[in-house]
């Protein structure tokens, strides 16, 4: 399921139009000052302007007309009316300046919203286009579409598994974080299941295809992602929201002036002075300042509209692992059997775990090192599929297994009750020795961050949605003070939840795994934590490079300041325009004077917009 790369046609058109408009102005003045008769000089000087008006202005008007037909009355609507009026009144230079203003605003918007295809392409590019099918002693290269159920597929080191299957030959590990969100390498041996999209480790594995490529898990994620991008909330930008109402008002006022006075130039003066430049220019400048400030803080703004939308979000949905936790399990408790020492059991288990690639092995080894225990060499180490890890340590047979497996062998045993989190069972010389309990520790700033979202940032609803089991999710939610939780959720279910909440109120979703990409794309604002996956980063509007919730709080404050300064520029500019419109309506301001007055308004709005770039460093208001 590969996607073809497409050029951003809209952005290319607007950039080309900007360049053409600037060149036409230069040629206009060069030809106007040429040593020609006055009439011929004026006619020649107008040719470049007329060319751009026809070749660029007409397509621009068509684009704005299409938006209007769809019910989107934006900040560029009034500019389009002004462009037509200037052309009809032979004000060609003014028309070209309007084209520059409109095309610049359109180019920025096209760039800001061009994220769906790049996210989907990043996901698509992860999958191989070919697979290696084993046929007897030979290995042949085939297309993914030619894989049949039952085929033996060789996955070479560091390759991506092309289909869902079962290992039939080889031992190694695979990175399945794209689906689970867990940054662990999962051990693979004959009999172990393999998911399409998983990245192989150092050893080659042979798998038997259980599904064709189109029906495999990765293809399902792709379909969910594509659907999520197609249904991504299309929210109007702040400039459009304000400019739409102001454009209609200005058009009514100018129309009344023309009807009362019969003076078309006075009509044009009112339109020129009402041009929403503070909306089209100042707001993007404010946004650029916010993007620069965020970048200095290690926050990458991939979709500028996310900054405008974030202060409006009233629901926050968080993934668990790697977002509200560190994504690294730690040994938290050892429950030894009667007569046995916790340190002795831990030392023997750690000595054995040195030979395992299980996700919990490193947690056991780290706990033993922290306790300064002396580890010894293990012998006859074996890790058969479904049997756990076994070996001889200091003359004792040690096995690391699961509760379920041990109770199958010894159903009469009474083990400690299950608890939230992960666990391993240690067996020594065939007898139960200890239960090891693990937890993925919550972030130190998590409780403070969650607790201040409602009073400081007006979030009305906070949810924890995770693919982990209920006990672990509930435990974390209780620690952090989150009341609404949903556990054991698949990527498809996460998307449904995000869409449901977004339909009720603007929603922020935050996650860090590829499995979170569809939900990130479906939310009003998606924030990716860290860069574990380029797919997640592309699907999100914002990427937090440093794994700290304090950075998220800084982002919230940046977006709030952005909206405040942008509103000041927009409303202040419109207020000054209203004053100028009064003078223009009274006939005391000509079209040229109106343009100069409007430029003064633009300069004031731009200087105000630059305040964000020149302001003090953003500070969080979390209690740490």
C-alpha positions in Angstrom: 0.0 0.0 0.0 2.4 2.7 -1.3 1.4 6.3 -1.9 2.7 8.4 -4.7 4.4 11.7 -3.8 2.5 14.7 -5.0 3.7 18.3 -5.4 2.0 21.0 -3.3 0.3 22.5 -6.3 -1.6 25.3 -4.4 1.6 26.5 -2.7 3.6 26.4 -5.9 1.0 28.5 -7.7 0.8 31.2 -4.9 4.6 31.5 -4.7 4.9 31.8 -8.5 2.2 34.4 -8.4 4.0 36.4 -5.7 7.2 36.4 -7.8 5.3 37.4 -10.9 3.5 40.2 -9.2 6.7 41.7 -7.8 8.4 41.5 -11.2 5.4 43.2 -12.8 5.6 46.1 -10.4 9.3 46.5 -11.1 8.7 46.5 -14.9 5.8 48.9 -14.4 8.1 51.5 -12.9 11.0 50.8 -15.4 8.7 51.3 -18.4 6.9 54.2 -16.8 10.2 56.1 -16.5 11.4 55.2 -20.0 12.1 57.9 -22.5 8.8 57.5 -24.4 5.9 59.7 -25.2 3.7 60.1 -22.2 0.7 58.1 -23.6 2.9 55.3 -24.9 4.9 55.1 -21.7 1.8 54.8 -19.6 0.3 52.1 -21.8 3.5 50.1 -21.9 3.9 50.4 -18.1 0.4 48.9 -17.6 1.1 45.8 -19.7 3.0 43.8 -17.0 0.3 44.7 -14.5 -2.5 43.6 -16.8 -0.7 40.4 -17.6 -0.4 39.4 -14.0 -4.0 40.5 -13.3 -5.2 38.2 -16.1 -2.9 35.2 -15.6 -2.8 35.2 -11.8 -5.7 37.3 -10.6 -8.4 35.4 -12.4 -7.3 31.9 -10.9 -7.0 33.6 -7.5 -10.5 34.9 -7.8 -11.8 31.5 -8.9 -10.2 29.9 -5.8 -11.8 32.5 -3.5 -15.1 32.0 -5.3 -15.0 28.2 -4.7 -14.4 28.8 -1.0 -17.3 31.2 -0.9 -19.5 28.7 -2.7 -18.7 26.2 -0.1 -19.8 28.6 2.6 -16.3 29.7 3.7 -16.3 33.5 4.0 -12.7 34.4 5.0 -10.3 37.3 5.4 -9.5 37.2 1.7 -13.1 37.7 0.6 -13.0 41.5 0.9 -9.6 41.5 -0.8 -11.2 39.7 -3.8 -14.0 42.3 -4.0 -11.4 45.1 -3.8 -9.4 43.4 -6.6 -12.3 43.4 -8.9 -13.2 47.0 -8.1 -9.6 48.2 -8.6 -9.5 46.5 -12.0 -12.8 48.0 -13.1 -11.7 51.5 -12.1 -8.4 51.0 -13.9 -6.4 51.1 -10.6 -4.0 48.4 -11.9 -1.1 49.0 -9.4 -3.5 48.8 -6.5 -4.9 45.5 -8.0 -1.4 44.0 -8.1 -0.7 44.9 -4.5 -3.9 43.2 -3.5 -2.9 40.1 -5.5 0.4 40.1 -3.5 -1.5 40.3 -0.2 -4.0 37.6 -1.2 -1.5 35.1 -2.7 0.8 35.5 0.4 -2.0 34.6 2.7 -3.1 31.7 0.6 0.4 30.3 0.4 0.9 30.3 4.1 -2.4 28.6 4.7 -1.6 25.9 2.1 1.7 25.2 3.8 0.1 25.1 7.2 -2.5 22.5 6.3 -0.4 20.3 4.0 0.2 17.5 6.5 -2.2 14.7 5.8 -0.3 13.4 2.7 3.1 13.7 4.3 1.9 11.7 7.4 0.4 9.0 5.3 3.5 8.9 3.0 5.7 8.4 6.0 3.6 5.5 7.2 3.5 4.0 3.7 7.3 4.3 3.2 7.9 2.1 6.3 6.7 -1.0 4.5 9.0 -2.9 2.1 7.9 -3.2 -1.5 9.4 -6.7 -1.8 9.6 -9.9 0.3 11.9 -12.8 0.4 10.1 -16.1 -0.1 11.8 -19.4 0.8 11.3 -22.1 -1.7 13.3 -25.2 -0.8 16.9 -24.2 -0.4 16.4 -21.1 -2.4 15.2 -17.6 -1.5 13.4 -15.6 -4.1 12.3 -12.0 -4.2 8.6 -11.4 -4.8 6.1 -8.5 -4.6 4.1 -8.2 -1.4 0.9 -8.8 -3.3 2.3 -12.3 -4.4 2.6 -13.6 -0.8 0.1 -16.4 -0.1 -1.0 -17.8 3.2 1.4 -20.6 4.2 4.4 -19.1 2.3 7.7 -19.2 4.3 9.1 -15.6 4.3 12.6 -14.8 5.3 13.0 -11.5 7.2 16.6 -10.4 7.1 18.2 -8.3 9.9 16.8 -4.8 10.3 14.1 -5.5 7.7 10.4 -4.9 8.2 8.1 -7.9 8.5 5.8 -7.8 5.4 2.9 -9.8 6.7 1.5 -11.3 9.9 2.9 -14.7 10.6 4.5 -17.2 12.9 8.2 -17.8 13.4 9.3 -21.3 12.1 13.0 -20.8 12.1 15.5 -18.6 14.0 15.8 -16.7 17.3 16.0 -13.0 17.7 14.0 -9.9 18.7 11.6 -7.5 16.9 10.6 -3.9 17.6 6.8 -3.8 17.6 6.5 -0.3 19.0 4.6 0.9 16.0 1.6 -1.1 17.3 2.0 -1.5 21.0 3.6 1.9 21.7 6.0 0.1 24.0 9.7 0.9 23.3 10.8 -2.7 24.0 12.3 -5.4 21.8 10.2 -8.5 21.9 11.9 -11.9 21.8 11.1 -14.2 18.8 11.6 -17.9 18.6 9.8 -20.7 16.7 6.1 -20.5 17.5 6.1 -16.8 18.3 3.7 -14.5 16.4 5.0 -11.8 14.2 3.1 -8.7 13.2 3.5 -6.9 9.9 5.4 -3.7 10.2 7.6 -5.0 13.1 11.4 -4.2 12.5 13.6 -7.3 12.8 16.7 -7.2 15.0 20.1 -8.7 14.4 19.2 -12.3 13.4 17.4 -13.5 10.3 14.0 -15.1 11.0 11.8 -17.3 8.8 8.1 -16.8 9.3 5.1 -18.6 7.9 2.5 -16.2 6.5 -0.8 -16.3 8.3 -2.4 -13.5 6.3 -1.9 -11.9 3.0 -0.3 -8.4 3.0 -3.6 -6.6 2.4 -5.2 -8.3 5.5 -2.3 -8.0 7.8 -2.2 -5.7 10.8 0.0 -3.0 9.3 -2.4 -2.6 6.3 -5.2 -2.2 8.8 -3.3 0.6 10.6 -2.7 2.2 7.2 -6.4 2.1 6.4 -7.3 3.6 9.7 -4.6 6.3 9.3 -5.9 7.2 5.8 -9.5 7.4 7.0 -8.4 9.6 9.9 -6.5 12.0 7.6 -9.5 12.3 5.3 -11.8 13.1 8.2 -9.3 15.4 10.0 -11.2 18.4 11.5 -11.3 21.3 9.0 -11.4 24.2 11.3 -11.3 27.8 10.0 -8.3 29.8 10.9 -8.5 32.7 13.4 -8.1 35.3 10.6 -11.0 33.7 8.6 -13.2 33.7 11.7 -12.7 37.4 12.3 -12.2 38.5 8.7 -15.4 36.8 7.4 -17.6 39.0 9.6 -15.6 42.2 9.0 -15.5 41.6 5.2 -19.3 41.4 5.1 -19.7 44.6 7.3 -17.1 46.6 5.2 -18.8 45.5 1.9 -22.2 46.7 3.2 -20.8 50.0 4.4 -19.0 50.7 1.1 -22.1 49.7 -0.9 -24.2 52.1 1.1 -21.6 54.9 0.5 -21.7 54.3 -3.2 -25.5 54.2 -3.3 -25.8 57.4 -1.3 -23.1 59.4 -3.0 -22.9 57.8 -6.4 -19.1 58.1 -6.2 -17.3 54.9 -7.2 -13.9 56.2 -6.1 -15.3 56.8 -2.6 -16.6 53.3 -2.7 -13.1 52.1 -3.6 -11.5 54.2 -0.8 -13.7 52.6 1.8 -12.8 49.1 0.5 -9.1 49.9 0.4 -9.0 51.2 3.9 -11.0 48.2 5.1 -8.6 45.6 3.6 -8.0 43.0 6.3 -4.2 43.2 6.2 -3.8 42.9 10.0 -5.6 39.6 9.6 -3.8 38.3 6.5 -0.3 39.6 7.5 -0.1 40.2 11.3 -1.6 36.9 12.3 0.9 34.8 10.2 3.8 37.0 11.6 2.6 36.3 15.2 2.4 32.6 14.3 5.9 32.6 12.9 7.2 34.2 16.1 5.5 31.6 18.1 7.0 28.8 16.0 10.5 30.3 16.5 10.0 30.6 20.2 8.8 27.0 20.4 11.7 25.8 18.4 14.1 27.4 20.8 12.4 25.4 23.6 12.7 22.1 21.7 9.1 22.1 20.5 8.6 21.6 16.8 5.4 23.1 15.3 4.6 21.1 12.2 1.1 22.6 11.7 0.9 26.3 12.5 -2.9 26.1 12.9 -2.4 23.9 15.9 -1.2 27.0 17.8 -4.4 28.8 17.0 -6.6 25.8 18.0 -4.8 24.7 21.1 -6.2 27.5 23.4 -9.7 26.4 22.3 -9.3 22.8 23.3 -11.5 21.8 26.3 -10.8 18.0 26.3 -7.4 16.4 26.8 -6.8 12.7 26.0 -3.5 11.1 26.9 -1.9 7.9 25.9 -0.1 6.1 28.8 3.2 4.5 28.0 6.0 7.0 27.1 3.6 9.9 27.5 2.5 10.0 31.2 5.1 7.3 32.1 8.8 7.0 31.2 8.3 3.9 29.1 10.8 1.9 31.2 9.6 -0.8 33.6 11.2 -1.0 37.0 11.3 -3.7 39.5 9.2 -2.4 42.4 8.6 -5.4 44.7 10.0 -8.9 45.5 7.8 -11.3 47.3 10.0 -14.3 48.3 8.7 -17.6 49.4 9.1 -18.5 53.1 12.7 -19.1 54.2 14.2 -17.4 51.1 16.0 -14.1 50.8 14.9 -11.5 48.4 18.4 -10.5 47.6 19.4 -14.1 47.0 16.5 -14.6 44.6 17.2 -11.3 42.8 20.9 -12.1 42.3 20.2 -15.6 40.9 17.4 -14.2 38.6 19.6 -11.4 37.4 22.5 -13.8 36.7 20.2 -15.8 34.5 18.5 -12.8 32.8 21.9 -11.7 31.4 21.2 -14.2 28.7 17.6 -13.0 27.9 16.3 -10.3 25.6 12.9 -10.2 27.4 11.6 -6.7 28.0 11.8 -7.2 31.8 15.3 -8.7 31.9 17.0 -5.3 32.0 14.7 -4.2 34.9 15.8 -7.2 36.9 19.5 -6.7 36.1 19.3 -2.9 37.0 17.6 -3.8 40.3 20.4 -6.2 41.1 23.1 -3.7 40.2 21.4 -1.0 42.3 21.4 -3.5 45.3 25.1 -4.1 44.6 24.6 -7.8 44.3 27.4 -10.0 42.8 26.2 -11.9 39.7 27.6 -15.3 38.7 27.9 -17.2 35.5 24.8 -19.2 34.5 25.0 -22.6 32.7 22.6 -24.6 30.5 20.6 -21.5 29.7 17.4 -22.2 27.6 14.5 -20.0 26.6 12.1 -22.2 24.7 8.9 -20.6 23.3 6.2 -20.6 25.9 8.4 -22.2 28.5 10.2 -19.2 30.0 13.9 -18.8 30.8 15.7 -21.6 32.6 19.3 -22.3 33.6 21.7 -23.4 36.3 23.0 -20.6 38.7 25.4 -21.5 41.6 24.2 -25.1 41.6 20.5 -24.3 41.6 18.1 -24.7 38.7 16.4 -21.3 38.2 13.4 -20.6 36.0 11.8 -17.3 35.2 8.2 -18.0 34.1 4.6 -16.7 34.3 1.9 -17.3 36.9 -0.3 -19.0 34.3 2.4 -21.4 33.2 3.4 -22.3 36.8 -0.1 -23.0 37.9 -0.6 -25.3 34.9 2.3 -27.4 36.2 1.5 -27.0 39.9 -2.2 -26.1 40.3 -2.1 -26.7 44.1 0.2 -23.7 44.6 -1.1 -20.6 46.4 0.6 -17.6 44.9 0.5 -14.0 46.1 -2.6 -12.2 44.7 -2.2 -10.4 41.3 -1.7 -6.7 41.4 -1.6 -3.9 38.9 1.5 -3.9 36.7 3.7 -6.7 35.3 5.1 -9.7 37.1 7.5 -12.6 36.8 7.5 -15.8 38.8 10.8 -17.3 39.9 11.1 -21.0 40.4 14.2 -22.6 42.1 14.8 -26.3 41.9 11.3 -26.9 40.8 9.7 -25.0 43.7 8.1 -21.6 43.8 10.7 -19.1 45.0 9.4 -15.5 44.5 7.1 -13.1 42.6 8.7 -10.1 41.1 6.5 -7.1 40.4 7.2 -4.3 37.9 5.8 -0.9 37.1 6.3 1.7 34.4 6.9 4.7 36.6 4.8 7.8 36.1 6.6 11.0 35.2 7.7 13.0 38.2 5.8 16.1 37.0 2.7 14.1 35.9 0.4 14.8 38.9 1.2 18.5 38.9 0.7 18.8 35.2 -2.6 17.0 35.1 -3.8 18.8 38.2 -3.2 22.3 36.7 -4.8 21.7 33.3 -8.3 22.7 34.4 -7.6 25.8 36.5 -4.8 27.2 34.4 -5.8 26.1 30.8 -9.6 25.6 31.1 -9.7 21.9 30.2 -13.1 20.5 31.2 -12.4 16.9 30.6 -9.2 14.8 31.0 -9.0 11.2 29.8 -6.4 8.4 29.9 -6.8 6.1 26.9 -4.3 3.2 26.6 -3.8 -0.2 25.0 -2.6 -1.5 28.4 -4.7 -3.7 30.7 -7.3 -2.2 33.1 -5.4 -2.7 36.3 -2.3 -0.8 35.1 -4.3 2.1 33.6 -6.4 2.5 36.7 -3.4 2.5 38.9 -1.7 5.3 36.9 -4.9 7.3 36.7 -5.3 7.2 40.5 -1.7 8.4 41.0 -2.2 11.3 38.6 -5.7 12.3 39.5 -7.4 11.3 36.2 -11.0 10.2 36.6 -11.9 9.0 33.1 -10.0 6.0 31.8 -10.3 3.5 28.9 -8.0 0.5 28.8 -7.1 -2.2 26.3 -7.9 0.1 23.4 -6.8 -0.7 19.8 -5.7 2.1 17.4 -9.1 1.9 15.7 -10.9 2.3 19.1 -8.6 5.2 20.0 -9.7 7.0 16.8 -13.3 6.4 17.5 -12.9 7.8 21.0 -11.1 10.9 19.8 -13.7 11.5 17.1 -16.5 11.2 19.6 -14.9 13.7 22.0 -13.9 16.1 19.2 -17.6 16.2 18.1 -18.5 17.4 21.6 -15.6 19.9 22.1 -12.2 20.8 20.6 -9.9 18.0 21.7 -6.1 17.6 22.4 -4.7 14.1 22.0 -1.1 13.3 23.1 0.8 10.1 22.4 4.2 8.8 21.3 3.8 5.5 19.3 3.0 4.8 15.7 -0.2 3.2 17.0 -1.2 6.7 18.1 -0.8 8.3 14.7 -4.4 7.8 13.5 -5.8 9.3 16.8 -3.3 12.2 16.5 -4.5 13.0 13.1 -8.2 12.9 14.1 -7.9 15.2 17.1 -8.3 19.0 16.9 -4.7 19.2 18.0 -2.3 16.2 18.1 0.9 16.4 20.1 3.6 13.7 19.7 6.0 13.1 22.6 9.6 12.5 21.5 10.6 11.2 18.1 10.2 7.4 18.5 8.5 7.4 15.1 8.6 9.7 12.1 5.0 8.6 11.3 3.8 9.8 14.7 5.7 13.1 14.3 4.2 13.7 10.8 0.6 12.9 12.0 0.9 15.3 14.9 0.6 19.0 14.6 3.3 19.5 17.3 6.3 17.4 18.3 7.8 17.7 21.8 11.5 16.8 21.4 12.3 16.7 25.1 10.3 14.1 27.0 9.0 16.4 29.7 5.4 17.4 30.4 6.8 20.9 31.4 7.4 21.4 27.7 3.8 20.7 27.0 2.9 23.4 29.5 5.2 25.8 27.8 3.5 25.0 24.5 0.1 25.8 26.1 1.4 29.1 27.3 2.9 29.9 23.9 -0.4 29.2 22.1 -2.3 31.3 24.7 0.0 34.3 24.1 -0.2 33.8 20.3 -4.0 34.0 20.4 -3.9 37.0 22.7 -1.4 39.0 20.5 -3.1 37.9 17.3 -6.5 39.1 18.6 -4.9 42.4 19.6 -3.5 42.9 16.1 -6.7 41.8 14.4 -9.2 43.7 16.5 -6.9 46.8 16.9 -6.4 46.8 13.1 -10.1 46.5 12.4 -10.8 49.3 14.9 -8.4 51.7 13.1 -9.9 50.6 9.8 -13.3 51.5 11.1 -12.1 55.1 11.9 -10.5 55.4 8.4 -13.7 54.0 6.8 -15.6 56.9 8.4 -13.3 59.5 6.8 -13.4 57.7 3.5 -17.2 57.5 3.5 -17.2 61.3 4.2 -15.1 61.9 1.1 -12.1 63.3 2.9 -9.8 60.5 2.0 -8.9 59.5 -1.6 -8.1 56.0 -2.7 -4.4 56.8 -2.5 -4.6 58.3 1.0 -6.7 55.3 2.0 -4.0 53.0 0.9 -1.4 55.0 2.9 -3.6 54.9 6.0 -4.0 51.2 5.6 -0.3 50.8 5.3 0.1 52.6 8.7 -2.4 50.2 10.2 -0.4 47.3 8.8 2.8 48.6 10.3 1.2 49.0 13.7 -0.3 45.5 13.5 3.0 44.0 12.4 5.0 45.7 15.3 2.4 44.3 17.7 2.7 40.9 16.2 6.5 41.0 16.7 6.0 41.3 20.5 5.8 37.5 20.7 9.3 37.1 19.2 10.8 39.8 21.5 9.0 38.8 24.7 10.4 37.1 27.7 10.9 33.4 28.0 7.8 31.3 28.5 7.5 30.1 32.1 5.3 27.2 33.2 2.8 27.6 36.1 3.1 23.9 37.3 3.9 23.2 40.9 6.9 20.9 40.9 
